[in-house]
Amino acid sequence: MTKPDTYTPPNVWTWDSESGGRFASINRPIAGATHDKELSVGKHPFQLYSLATPNGVKVTVMLEELLEKGIKDAEYDAWLINIGEGEQFGSDFVDINPNSKIPALMDRSGDTPVRVFESGAILLHLAEKFGEFLPSDPALRPEMMSWLFWQMGSAPYLGGGFGHFYAYAPEKWEYPINRFAMETKRQLDVLDRQLADNQFMTGADYTIADMAIWAWYGQLVLGRLYSAAEFLDVESYENVQRWAKEIDARPAVSRGRMVNRAFGELHTQLRERHDASDFDTRTQDKLEPEAES
Ligand SMILES: N[C@@H](CCC(=O)N[C@@H](CS)C(=O)NCC(=O)O)C(=O)O
């Protein structure tokens, strides 16, 4: 194995060096707002402040799935939070999510607006509120919760571990890439075994656990994360592939992937969503046709 330069940690860590890497300029060792910034509020019951990363996509897929079922009370405005520009540290955003990470939701459907942060909590809040995308057999609720929380606990190894060191770190270091590739492949095998006997994560019903896991592991095996499909041999997880493709074909999933997207081809980017018609009229290719040509 190649050896990186040895680093001897000081007795007390201090924030005095530029770490490098793709997110170096926005990472800080302290919480709280860096600047005053008012957030816009639209007319719908749900106000989402987000970006179409896997954690963001979980929630836009859920909202689009609810609307697909004809649940009008799930209408939402989705506002773009550009985390590369540090917008997660604006004062109004931090009031909704003290952890300064997308996605963050304000539920304004009742007398008193309530904030919900953490993508898993948002999925659960919406699922319980509308009684949808939970297992039809109540006995399977603990199984669904287990997989939902499995995703919340596991994905940081995929994103913050594997993805960071494989795709974003300033150099390729063998030790962390090995460590997190091994763990990511182990997690894919966990899913592959579960999906060998189950159409969806908890059986025959498509639930919020599938939405949460698909946003990360489904998109990983479909080759959409970190340009790592070949490296991780994602084709070999045949049951995960079958499940990922089935979910990918859902219209609500296609729409959910577009909302708050500020990267990729212009026709796939619906940076803000305020109405169902926005998918036809307000994608970025329509808003800036000169950039398309
Ligand atoms: N556990 C959180 C994680 C959210 C998260 O890590 N969001 C990332 C984008 S995927 C973010 O906002 N990063 C900005 C930052 O770290 O400053 C959740 O699931 O909601």
The ligand as a Tripos MOL2 file, in Angstrom:
@<TRIPOS>MOLECULE
LIG
   20    19     1     0     0
SMALL
NO_CHARGES

@<TRIPOS>ATOM
      1 N1        -28.3300   14.1100    8.2210 N.3       1 LIG1
      2 C1        -28.6680   15.2310    7.3920 C.3       1 LIG1
      3 C2        -27.5480   15.4850    6.4300 C.3       1 LIG1
      4 C3        -27.8300   16.6600    5.5420 C.3       1 LIG1
      5 C4        -26.6070   17.0400    4.7340 C.2       1 LIG1
      6 O1        -25.5030   16.5290    4.9750 O.2       1 LIG1
      7 N2        -26.7850   17.9640    3.8010 N.am      1 LIG1
      8 C5        -25.6580   18.4360    3.0020 C.3       1 LIG1
      9 C6        -25.9600   18.2930    1.5220 C.3       1 LIG1
     10 S1        -26.2910   16.5940    1.1180 S.3       1 LIG1
     11 C7        -25.4060   19.8970    3.2950 C.2       1 LIG1
     12 O2        -26.3340   20.6690    3.4320 O.2       1 LIG1
     13 N3        -24.1370   20.2920    3.3880 N.am      1 LIG1
     14 C8        -23.7700   21.6540    3.6150 C.3       1 LIG1
     15 C9        -22.6830   21.7780    4.6400 C.2       1 LIG1
     16 O3        -22.2230   20.7480    5.1570 O.co2     1 LIG1
     17 O4        -22.3030   22.9110    4.9410 O.co2     1 LIG1
     18 C10       -29.9740   14.9400    6.6530 C.2       1 LIG1
     19 O5        -30.1660   13.7960    6.2700 O.co2     1 LIG1
     20 O6        -30.7930   15.8630    6.4610 O.co2     1 LIG1
@<TRIPOS>BOND
     1     1     2 1
     2     2     3 1
     3     2    18 1
     4     3     4 1
     5     4     5 1
     6     5     6 2
     7     5     7 1
     8     7     8 1
     9     8     9 1
    10     8    11 1
    11     9    10 1
    12    11    12 2
    13    11    13 1
    14    13    14 1
    15    14    15 1
    16    15    16 2
    17    15    17 1
    18    18    19 2
    19    18    20 1
@<TRIPOS>SUBSTRUCTURE
     1 LIG1         1 GROUP 0 **** ****
